[in-house]
Each structure stands twice: as C-alpha cells, then as structure tokens.
Amino acid sequence: MLSKEIVMMIIGMGIVTFIPRMLPFIMFRGKELPAFLQGVLKNVPYATLGALIFPAVFYIQEDIWYGVIGAGAAFIAAFLGANVIVVVMGSIAVLSAYSLFF
C-alpha cells in the first residue's frame, strides 16, 4: 500500500508540473505574440534537441570520426529536405559502410 506521504508527494509533483505548463495558455489566451517572439519560440525545440545531441556525437564511440561522419550524413540529408526516416536510415547506412571499411 502507498503511504499518505507518497500519495501527497505524487499529487504535489503533479501540481508543480501542471502549473508551468498551463500558465502560458491562461496568460496568452486570445493574444497574438509579436512575430519576432513567435520565430524565436518556433526554433526552441530544434535548439534544445541540438544541445542534447551534439555533445553525444563525439562520445558515441572511441573513434571520434564515427560520430562526426554520422552527424555529417544526417545533416546533409536533412539539409536536402529528406524525411526524418530517410535522414536516420541514411545515417545508419553511411555508418554501416564506414564500419565495414574502416
């Protein structure tokens, strides 16, 4: 059985998680953000994802070129407008070929 303290902690964590997520919806309901701010906010997920992935590129294997080549292949495919699945599969294919020959 769950103790009262654990249940209260779960409820508290739910409230603390819920408030910051709902506050912007309540504050900005019916308001239009400036175009500059909209542009910045649209790029936040990409910047966050890049900040999380970029350091891992250099630590994926002992051979630093493995990560650099894989990231380069993914970047080129994405830059050319490929679908996400094509980007991932292309990077895997390039790294598989690299592993076979080097």
Stockholm file with secondary structure:
# STOCKHOLM 1.0

chainA/1-102         MLSKEIVMMIIGMGIVTFIPRMLPFIMFRGKELPAFLQGVLKNVPYATLGALIFPAVFYIQEDIWYGVIGAGAAFIAAFLGANVIVVVMGSIAVLSAYSLFF
#=GR chainA/1-102 SS CCCHHHHHHHHHHHHHHHHHHHHHHHHTTTCCCCHHHHHHHHHHHHHHHHHHHHHHHTTSSSSHHHHHHHHHHHHHHHHTTCCHHHHHHHHHHHHHHHHHHC
#=GC SS_cons         CCCHHHHHHHHHHHHHHHHHHHHHHHHTTTCCCCHHHHHHHHHHHHHHHHHHHHHHHTTSSSSHHHHHHHHHHHHHHHHTTCCHHHHHHHHHHHHHHHHHHC
//
